[in-house]
Amino acid sequence: MYQKILITTDGSAVSQHTACAGVQFARQMGAEVLALFVAPEYQYPVYVEIIPPSYPSEEDYLGQMRRMGEEYMGKIMRSAEQAGLKHACMTAFSDAPALKIVDVAEQQHCDLIFMGSHGRSGWGQLLLGSVTNKVLSQTSKPVLVHRLIREPGT
């Protein structure tokens, strides 16, 4: 049914649990896994004429975010490898993560986007916004939302 599944992670415990569930789903489908971490774009210091020496260069920042992405996606890659699935990972940069997720799914020809929901409702959802809700409203691709009933470790 699904040939290539995009699994997103932000590095949090909730998204790591979701990603593991995504790999298990991909195993059941016999699908390829593409793990995605969307990092914020580099921000130049504003209202500063000279960049402070302690401020990272754009190159340093991008390298650090790629290393973080590899670390976050490492568990997904190991799980996919153990399941015998074809797998790849990608770090992308955007200040609009939902749009980047949708773009990557299109560009990489993914059949399904697998992502998590923190399960917030009411004011929490309204005030915090939700990348998952934004993805749902921006894509025509199927999105499987994995909702954790309780926080990991509880």
C-alpha positions in Angstrom: 0.0 0.0 0.0 2.6 2.5 1.1 6.1 2.4 -0.6 7.9 5.3 1.1 7.0 6.7 4.5 8.3 10.1 5.8 8.9 10.0 9.6 9.5 13.3 11.3 11.4 14.0 14.5 12.2 17.0 16.6 14.5 15.1 18.9 12.0 15.1 21.9 11.2 12.0 23.8 7.6 12.1 22.4 8.8 12.3 18.8 11.4 9.5 19.4 8.6 7.2 20.6 6.5 8.2 17.6 9.4 7.5 15.2 9.8 4.0 16.6 6.1 3.4 16.1 6.5 4.8 12.5 9.3 2.3 11.8 7.1 -0.6 13.1 4.3 0.6 10.8 6.7 0.8 7.9 7.9 -2.8 8.7 4.3 -4.0 8.5 3.8 -2.2 5.2 7.2 -3.3 3.8 7.9 0.4 3.1 11.0 2.4 2.8 11.7 4.9 5.6 12.8 8.5 5.2 13.5 10.2 8.5 13.4 14.0 8.6 14.6 16.6 11.1 13.7 20.2 10.4 16.1 22.7 12.1 15.5 26.4 12.3 17.3 28.5 9.8 20.4 30.4 10.9 19.6 33.8 12.4 22.0 36.7 12.0 22.2 38.9 15.1 19.9 41.9 14.6 20.8 45.5 15.6 24.5 44.6 16.0 27.1 46.2 13.7 29.8 43.6 14.6 29.0 40.0 15.1 30.3 39.0 18.6 33.1 36.4 18.6 31.0 34.0 20.7 28.2 34.0 18.1 28.5 30.9 15.8 29.2 31.4 12.2 26.6 30.2 9.7 28.8 27.3 8.7 29.3 26.3 12.3 25.6 26.5 13.0 24.6 24.4 10.0 27.2 21.8 10.9 26.0 21.6 14.5 22.3 21.3 13.4 23.2 18.5 11.0 25.1 16.7 13.8 22.0 17.1 16.0 19.8 15.8 13.3 22.0 12.7 12.8 21.9 12.1 16.5 18.1 12.5 16.6 17.5 10.3 13.6 20.1 7.7 14.6 17.6 5.6 16.6 15.2 5.7 13.6 18.0 4.5 11.3 19.0 1.7 13.6 15.4 0.6 14.1 14.8 0.6 10.3 18.1 -1.3 9.7 17.2 -3.9 12.3 13.8 -4.3 10.6 15.5 -4.9 7.3 14.0 -1.7 5.7 15.6 0.5 3.1 16.1 3.8 5.0 17.6 7.3 4.7 17.7 10.4 6.7 17.6 14.1 6.0 18.1 17.4 7.9 16.4 20.4 6.4 16.4 24.0 7.4 13.3 26.2 7.7 11.5 28.5 10.0 8.2 27.0 8.8 8.7 23.3 9.7 5.2 22.2 8.6 5.7 23.6 5.1 9.2 22.0 4.9 7.8 18.7 5.9 5.2 18.9 3.1 7.8 20.0 0.6 10.1 17.2 1.4 7.3 14.6 1.2 6.5 15.9 -2.3 10.1 16.2 -3.5 11.1 12.7 -2.1 7.9 11.1 -3.5 6.7 9.8 -0.1 3.3 8.1 0.0 2.6 8.8 3.7 3.7 11.3 6.4 4.0 9.7 9.8 4.2 12.1 12.7 3.2 12.6 16.3 0.9 14.7 18.3 1.5 15.7 21.8 -2.2 15.4 22.5 -2.8 18.9 23.6 -6.3 20.3 23.5 -8.2 23.4 24.3 -6.0 26.5 25.1 -2.8 24.5 25.0 -3.3 23.6 21.3 -4.6 27.1 20.4 -1.7 29.0 22.1 1.1 26.6 21.2 0.0 25.9 17.6 0.8 22.5 16.1 3.1 21.5 13.4 1.0 18.4 12.9 -2.2 20.5 12.4 -0.4 22.7 9.9 0.9 19.7 8.0 -2.6 18.3 7.9 -3.9 21.5 6.4 -1.1 21.9 3.9 -0.8 18.5 2.2 -3.0 16.3 0.0 -0.9 13.3 1.0 -2.1 10.9 3.7 -0.9 11.8 7.2 -0.9 9.2 10.0 -0.9 11.0 13.3 0.4 8.8 16.2 -0.8 10.2 19.5 0.8 9.2 22.7 -1.6 8.7 25.5 0.9 9.6 28.2 4.4 11.1 28.2 7.3 8.7 27.9 8.7 7.6 31.2 5.3 7.9 33.1 
